[in-house]
Every structure is written in C-alpha cells, then in structure tokens.
Amino acid sequence: MTVNYRSASFLTSVPDASLAPGDNGAEVAFAGRSNAGKSSALNALTDQKALARTSKTPGRTQQINFFLLSSGHRLVDLPGYGYAKVPQAMKDKWQRNMAEYLQSRTSLRGLVMLMDCRHPLTEYDQQMLRWCADVDLPVHVLLTKADKLKRGPAANSLLAVRKRLPEFHPHASVQLFSSLKKTGVDEARRMLDSWLTE
C-alpha cells in the first residue's frame, strides 16, 4: 500500500509535546540539525512548494508541526536542533520537548533523520540516534544536499555513515537525498510507506 504524500496539509503547531493532537493512528517524525534541509525535504517528499516553511535563517521551526495526509496518517516536523541562535534556556526546553515526544508518543512509527551529507553524524545527531535506540524507535537517515557533492564523494559519505550508524543505533538505515534534484525521493517514500501502512 502506498500513501498519497501530495495530500499533506497543515494540521496544527504546538509548543509542547503534551499539547499534540490525539495519539492514535500512525505518524512519522522528521528531525535534524537546524540547517540540514528538513523543510526542503518535507516539501520534496510531499511534492509541495511551501508545506513546510523554508528559511534562510536556520532554526526557524521552534514548535512541533503536524501535517495531515488524506489517509489519516501524519507527518511531524520537529524543531531543528543544534545550530539556532537562541538562548540556551530555549535550547534546553526544545531538547526536553523532543525527548518527551520521542519517548511518550505511541502513534510514532519511525523517525526520519536529516544530516547534511558533507557534515554527517554531529554530536547532536549521535545523541538523537541514541535516544531513538533507547526507546526502540526505527530511524531512517537522509543524507541531504547530495547535489552539493560529486558522485564519488557522495558515495563515500554514504558508505562512511552506513559503517558508523550501528555504533549509535543498531537498526538505522541511510540513503542519499537531494531536495533540489529530487534524488532519493522515491526511496524515502517507500520507507515512509513501510512504517505508516504496517
């Protein structure tokens, strides 16, 4: 069974995991460093130009954003981590929020983690992978901005990450992705399908 990702529409934005919509059905969350290209990836996967707001200023997603698919499934855009120029107290709040969401949400089927293929597996990425491993949450990594590298270096980046992933999460999978060139969109959708329709 395949899901119609083009049907995605904005559902709600919440500042706190406790205010999230009803915890039923199935949803997949997206997480990544503030400048990893999360919004662009969501737009590419849903074939929409402005479903998730992209911004020149990394770290604009400061709330948890829910998008509804026609099948009743949800895609969830989590706040970007790491980079944003915000006060430390705000960063700490996001982290608590994110941990609470990942640990308490029963409808969550998997997490798509986005990493810039030129700078993968940052400290924050590793922490996120460990969190997910601790709560037995499947993870699929998109190595974004693959168009910024030639084919050889991109393939090397993929191999290097594939080799190291088991250190942080025993069952995580990984692929190359480019929102600009639409590279890897079908592969990523197949992974989402497998989670949402199981």
N, C-alpha and C positions, 0 to 999 in steps of 0.2 A: 504493500500500500504506500502511495506517495502523498505527501501533504502539499497543498497549494500555498506556497510561501508568498505568492503575489497578493494573496488576500489579506496580508497582515495590515492591521490598523492599530492606531494608538489606543490603549485601554486606560491606563492611569499611571501616575507618577507618585511614589510615596517616599517620604524622607526616612522612613524607619521600617524595618522588616516586619514589625508587629502590625503594621497597617496594610500589608499586602492583601490583594484580593483573595477570595476563598481558595483554600489549599486543596483543590480537587482536580481531577483530570491529569494532564501531563504538561510540563513546561521544560524548556532548555534555557539555561542562562549563558550569557556572554560576559567574559571578564578579560581584563588585560591592562597593561600599563596605559597611562593617560594618552600616550602618543603612538599606540600600537595600531591604530586604524580600525578601532572597534565599530564606530558608527558607519564608516565606509563599508565595512564587511557586512553589517546588518542590511545596509541599503542594497548591496550587490546580491546578497542571498535572497532578498525579497523582491529584487528587480524594481526597486523604487528609488527615486532620486533623493527624497527627503524624509523618509520614515524616521530615521534616527538623525538627529541634528549633528552635522559635522562642523567643526570649528577650527580656526587657525590657532586657538588657544587650547592646548591640551588640558584635560581635566574639567571640561565643562559639564560632563554628566556627574551631578552631585547627588542625584536621587536614584532610586531603583525604578526603572521604566518598564512597564509591561505592555506588550503588543499582543493583540488577539488575532488568531488565524481562523479561517472560516470553519475549520474542523473542531473549533473549541479549544485547541491547544494554544499555548502561549510561548512567546519568546521574551526573554527578560534581559534588559541591558543594565548591568551592574556598574556602579561608579568606577571610573578609571582609578588605578592605584599607582602609588609611587611618585609621580612627577609633579603633580599640580602645585602651583604656587599658592598654597592655602596655609592658614595657621596649623601648627602641629595638633592642636586640640581637635580641629576639624578632621584631620587625617586619622586621628585615633578613633573618632566617632565612626567614620566610614569603615574602618577596619573591624570594629565591634559589630557594626551593622551587617557587614559582609559575612563575618563568621557566623552570626546568628542566623542569617538567611540560609547559608550553605548547610548548617547543622540541623535546622529545625523544619525545613520545607519538605514535606513528604511527596508533593507532586513533582519535585525536581528530578528529572531523569538523567541529566548529564550537564556537563559544563564545557562550553567551547572557550578555550583559552587562546588569546591572540598575543603573539610575540612578533616584533619586528625581526625579520629573518637575518638582519645584519647585527642585531644585538639580542639574541635569544637567551633564555634562562637566567634572567637577572635575579637578584636576591629575592625580590618580591614575587617573581614567577615561581621560584623554588618553594617559597613559603606557601603560596596558593596551592601548588601541586601537593604539598604535604598535607595541608588541610583537607583537600579532597580525598587523598588516600586514607586519611584517618576516619572519614565518615563514609568510606566505600562508594564515593561518587565517581562515575566514569568521566574521563576527561579526553577531549579531542583537541589537539593543538593546531591552530592555523599559523603558519609562519608567513606573516603578511608582508606586503611590499616586495614580493618576489620579483616584480618587474624592475626593481632598482639594482638587481644583480644579474650578471650574465649567467647562462645556463650552468656552467661548471661550478662557480662559487655557490649558486643557489642549491645545487645538488649536494655540495659539500656541507652546507649549512644543515640541510635536511638529514643527512647521514649522521652528522655530529650530534644533533639534538636527539635523533632516534636512539643513538647509543647511550646517551646520558639520562634519558627520561626515566628508566626503571629505578635509578637512584632515588627519585623523588615520588614516583607513582608507578606501581608495578604494571598497570594495565593501560596506561595512557597511549593514545595513538597520535600521529602527527602527519601533516601534509603541507605542501607549499600552497600559497594563496596570493592572488593579486586582485584587489577590487577594481583597479584601473583596467586591467586586461581581461578580467573575469576568469583568470586562471584558477582552477580548483573549485569553482562554484558548484558544479555537479557532484563532485566527490564529497564536498562538505554537506550538501543537501541530503545525499544518501545516508550519511552518518546521522543527521538530524531525524530523517525518516525512521531509521532503525530504533532510535530512542523513543520518539513520540508515538510510534504505532505498535510498539512491542506489547 
